[in-house]
Amino acid sequence: MNSISNIEIRIKEYTKMDINIIPSTLKVYVKGEERDIDQNTIDNLLSIICRWEHEYINDQILDAPTCRVRIFTDRGVDDYFMMGEFPKTYKEFYEIVRGIYG
């Protein structure tokens, strides 16, 4: 298993949510604040993300919602991008992210 140093989540819909998770310290940065995050929440997010394709795009929707997830590991960056189209498990992912964002 690759060592994960950082997980960046950026969602842009009507508002913008930026979240930066540091798994090794169980810290998350939201709206300029450092907060605690539990390992179970990180594991739940990763278990959802790891089943996704790296890109979902529907360019027929003007001003479509977007989501980018970047997972930084010791072997590089896994980049996931969605625009107007999302995987089936996105709603579950989104609910976890909303809970973190507050």
Rosetta blueprint (number, residue, H / E / L):
1 M L
2 N L
3 S L
4 I E
5 S E
6 N E
7 I E
8 E E
9 I E
10 R E
11 I E
12 K E
13 E L
14 Y L
15 T L
16 K E
17 M E
18 D E
19 I E
20 N E
21 I E
22 I E
23 P H
24 S H
25 T H
26 L L
27 K E
28 V E
29 Y E
30 V E
31 K L
32 G L
33 E E
34 E E
35 R E
36 D E
37 I L
38 D L
39 Q H
40 N H
41 T H
42 I H
43 D H
44 N H
45 L H
46 L H
47 S H
48 I H
49 I H
50 C L
51 R L
52 W L
53 E L
54 H L
55 E E
56 Y E
57 I E
58 N L
59 D L
60 Q L
61 I L
62 L L
63 D L
64 A L
65 P L
66 T E
67 C E
68 R E
69 V E
70 R E
71 I E
72 F E
73 T E
74 D L
75 R L
76 G E
77 V E
78 D E
79 D E
80 Y E
81 F E
82 M E
83 M E
84 G L
85 E L
86 F L
87 P L
88 K L
89 T L
90 Y H
91 K H
92 E H
93 F H
94 Y H
95 E H
96 I H
97 V H
98 R H
99 G H
100 I H
101 Y H
102 G L
